[in-house]
Structures are given as C-alpha cells and as structure tokens.
Amino acid sequence: MKITFITHSTCLLEIKGEYLLVDPFISSNSFFNKNYSFEKYVKSLKKLDYILITHAHYDHVSDVEFFYKKFNNILLISNYEISNYFNKRGVKTNGINYGSFIPFSFGRLKYTWAIHSSVFNDGTYGGNPGGFLIHTKEGNIYISGDTAVTNEMKIIPKFGKLNISILPIGGKYTMDIEEAIIASNLLKCEKILGVHYDTFSDIEIDKDEAINKFKENGKKLFLLKFGESLLI
C-alpha cells in the first residue's frame, strides 16, 4: 500500500493497483496553490478508481465533481447522506454508515465514528461525520477524518493491528498534537500521518515540536510535503 500526501486532508492511496482519493480539497485550496499547480497535479494523475469522503465540509468535498467528470467509472464511498447528495448530481456512489466491514476490490472498508459536524456549503445536512478503517492484504490503515479524540478509538485495533493511522493534528476544529498522541495510544498505532494543519492560520503548528512530542511518546509522526509518499 502506498500513501501519497497531497494537501490538507487530501491523500491518495494506492492499493492493489487501484487508486483511492481521500477528501479532495485542491483547486480552491489557496495554501496549496501558492506553492504548487493544480493543473500540473491533475495532469500527473493518470488513474482514479474511488473517492472516499469523511464528511461534507467544503475543505473535504470541493473537488469531488471535478475528478468524477475527469475519470471514468469512479465510485464515491461515503455516508448515506453525502452519497445521496452527490448521486443527485450524477455521481456514482455507494452510501454506507456505521456498521460492518464492506468488501471492495481493494479490500474491506468500515465507516468509523467521528466527533465533528457535517454540512455542505449550501446548508444541506451531510449526515454523521466519520472516518474509514481499511483492511487489505497489504496492511491496515485507519483514516479518522476530522474528529476530536474519542473513546471509541480503542475499539479499532480489536479488528486487527494497524500499520498506520491518518489523524488531524491542527487543533481548534479537530484534535491537536496532545489529543492525537492520546488517540494513537487508544489505537495502539506507532506510526501516524498528520493532516489538517497549516492550511489556515488558526490551525498552524510547530512541526518540529509536534514530531518531537510524538517521539517522546514512542511514536513516529510523518509530516509530508506535497507528493511525498509512504509505503506500508
């Protein structure tokens, strides 16, 4: 499994030759476009099979329809309300909710608990916010989505050992560094990819301090630049 960081909470997963784009927020992301080119990134992306959406906020859904129109046969996976919202706009979706693992071509996926809110910019209710637990032969990954630390996280490792977790660390709207460390303990996960930080002024962090705090707690925090990848 390969995880490539794009920007904010947007990541690209490569599993068994299939590509899953998580929470696409690129074209309207001023932080990204100050340093990189959305057009060049799109040209570099040759294949896309799935889009995973954790909740309805604009900084997680803004490029769904763009990528759906660019690539054929993409399937959007999200909660029931978000899936219905995009299905009415012509997007092929698979609406799920908190519950069992669901089989897909890349592996098994479960929609997981999150403590947050979820509403589209036009005021449409986005259902319960969540995250994704993905189990594959290549490894297991947990994507928390936007959330505070929650006691339910201790249930996640009961389904199987995690190779890596993707957690927000910017604070204010989500977990901060200290809460993300607590979350990693509940998850029994030693490797964390930090997301949802520095995009806006009120979620800026001291990256060196964050890495050191995780290290002091026996954890490895990865803070990747655009296009950098991890193999698990």
C-alpha positions in Angstrom: 0.0 0.0 0.0 1.3 3.5 -0.9 0.0 6.7 0.7 0.8 10.0 -1.0 0.1 13.2 0.8 -1.5 16.0 -1.4 -2.6 18.8 0.8 -4.7 19.5 3.9 -6.5 16.1 4.5 -6.3 15.0 0.9 -4.3 11.8 0.3 -4.0 9.3 -2.5 -4.0 5.6 -1.6 -2.6 3.0 -4.0 -3.8 -0.5 -3.1 -3.6 -3.5 -5.4 -3.1 -1.2 -8.4 -6.2 0.8 -7.6 -6.2 4.5 -6.6 -8.4 6.0 -3.8 -8.5 9.8 -3.4 -9.5 10.9 0.1 -11.3 14.2 0.8 -10.3 16.2 -2.3 -9.7 19.8 -1.5 -7.1 21.1 -4.0 -8.4 23.5 -6.7 -9.8 26.0 -4.2 -7.1 25.5 -1.6 -5.1 28.8 -1.6 -2.4 27.3 0.7 -1.7 24.6 -1.9 -1.9 26.9 -4.9 0.6 29.4 -3.5 3.2 26.7 -3.8 2.0 24.2 -6.4 -0.1 24.0 -9.6 -3.4 22.3 -9.5 -3.3 21.9 -13.3 0.1 20.1 -13.2 -1.1 17.8 -10.4 -4.2 16.8 -12.4 -2.1 16.1 -15.5 0.2 13.8 -13.4 -2.8 11.8 -12.1 -3.4 9.1 -14.7 -5.9 6.9 -12.9 -8.5 7.2 -10.2 -10.9 4.4 -9.1 -12.5 5.6 -5.8 -13.2 8.8 -3.9 -13.6 8.5 -0.1 -15.4 11.3 1.7 -15.3 11.6 5.5 -17.8 14.5 5.9 -19.5 17.3 4.0 -17.4 20.4 4.8 -16.1 22.2 1.8 -12.4 21.6 2.7 -13.1 17.9 2.1 -15.5 17.7 -0.8 -14.8 20.7 -3.1 -13.2 18.7 -6.0 -15.5 15.6 -6.0 -17.4 16.5 -9.1 -14.3 17.7 -11.0 -12.5 14.4 -10.5 -15.6 12.4 -11.2 -16.0 14.1 -14.6 -12.3 13.7 -15.5 -12.1 10.0 -14.8 -14.5 7.3 -15.9 -16.1 4.7 -13.6 -15.1 6.3 -10.3 -17.1 5.2 -7.3 -17.7 7.6 -4.4 -17.9 6.0 -1.0 -19.3 8.0 1.9 -22.1 8.0 4.4 -25.7 7.7 3.1 -26.5 11.4 3.1 -23.3 12.6 1.3 -23.7 9.7 -1.2 -27.3 10.8 -1.9 -26.2 14.4 -2.3 -23.6 13.6 -5.0 -25.8 10.9 -6.6 -28.3 13.6 -7.4 -25.5 15.4 -9.2 -24.8 12.4 -11.4 -22.0 10.9 -9.4 -21.9 7.1 -8.9 -22.0 6.4 -5.2 -22.1 3.7 -2.5 -23.8 5.0 0.6 -22.8 3.4 3.9 -23.0 4.1 7.6 -21.5 3.0 10.9 -21.5 -0.8 10.8 -19.9 -3.8 9.3 -16.9 -4.1 7.0 -17.9 -3.9 3.4 -15.9 -5.7 0.6 -14.5 -3.7 -2.3 -12.0 -4.6 -4.9 -9.1 -3.1 -2.9 -10.0 -4.8 0.4 -12.6 -4.4 3.2 -13.8 -1.0 4.4 -15.6 0.1 7.6 -17.1 3.6 8.2 -16.0 4.6 11.7 -17.1 7.1 14.4 -16.0 10.7 14.5 -16.9 13.6 16.7 -17.4 16.6 14.4 -20.1 18.3 12.3 -21.1 17.7 8.7 -22.9 20.2 6.4 -22.5 21.3 2.8 -21.8 24.9 1.9 -25.4 25.2 0.7 -26.7 24.2 4.1 -27.6 20.6 3.1 -27.2 18.2 6.0 -24.2 15.9 5.5 -25.1 13.1 7.8 -22.9 11.7 10.6 -19.2 12.6 10.1 -16.9 9.6 10.1 -13.6 8.0 9.1 -12.5 4.9 7.4 -10.9 1.6 8.5 -9.4 -0.2 5.6 -8.2 -3.8 5.8 -6.2 -5.2 3.0 -3.6 -8.0 2.4 -1.0 -5.3 2.1 -1.8 -3.8 5.5 -4.4 -1.9 7.6 -4.9 1.8 7.7 -7.2 4.0 9.8 -8.3 7.4 8.5 -10.0 9.2 11.3 -11.5 12.1 9.4 -12.0 15.4 11.3 -12.6 14.5 14.9 -11.7 15.1 18.5 -10.2 12.1 20.3 -12.9 9.6 21.1 -13.1 6.7 23.4 -14.4 4.5 20.6 -10.9 4.6 19.0 -9.9 1.9 21.4 -12.2 -0.5 19.5 -10.4 0.0 16.2 -7.4 -2.2 16.9 -9.7 -5.0 18.1 -10.4 -5.6 14.4 -6.7 -6.0 13.6 -3.3 -4.3 14.1 -2.9 -1.0 12.3 0.1 -0.3 10.1 -0.6 3.4 10.1 -3.2 6.0 11.1 -4.0 9.3 9.4 -5.0 11.8 12.1 -5.8 15.6 12.1 -3.4 17.5 14.3 -4.1 21.2 13.8 -6.4 21.7 16.7 -9.4 24.1 17.1 -11.7 22.2 14.8 -10.1 18.8 15.4 -7.6 17.0 17.6 -4.4 18.9 18.4 -1.0 17.3 18.9 -1.6 16.2 22.5 -5.0 14.6 21.7 -3.6 12.9 18.6 -0.9 11.2 20.8 -3.7 10.0 23.1 -5.6 8.8 20.0 -2.5 6.9 18.9 -2.3 5.1 22.2 -6.0 4.1 22.1 -5.4 2.9 18.5 -2.2 1.0 19.6 -0.6 2.5 16.5 3.0 3.6 16.4 3.0 5.4 13.0 0.9 8.5 12.4 0.5 10.6 9.3 -0.5 14.0 10.4 -3.0 16.0 8.3 -5.4 19.0 8.7 -2.8 21.5 9.8 -1.2 24.8 8.5 -3.7 25.2 5.7 -5.3 28.1 7.6 -3.8 30.5 10.1 -5.8 29.1 13.0 -4.5 25.6 12.6 -0.8 26.3 12.1 1.5 24.2 14.2 5.2 24.0 15.2 6.2 20.9 13.1 9.5 20.2 14.9 7.7 20.4 18.3 5.0 18.1 17.0 7.4 15.5 15.7 9.4 15.6 19.0 6.3 15.2 21.2 5.3 12.1 19.3 8.9 10.8 19.5 8.9 11.3 23.3 5.8 9.1 23.5 7.4 6.3 21.4 5.6 7.3 18.2 6.6 8.3 14.7 4.8 11.3 13.3 5.1 11.8 9.5 4.5 15.3 8.2 4.8 15.0 4.4 5.1 17.6 1.7 3.0 17.6 -1.4 3.7 14.5 -3.4 5.7 12.6 -0.8 4.7 9.1 -0.1 4.8 6.3 2.5 4.9 2.6 1.8 3.3 0.2 4.3 
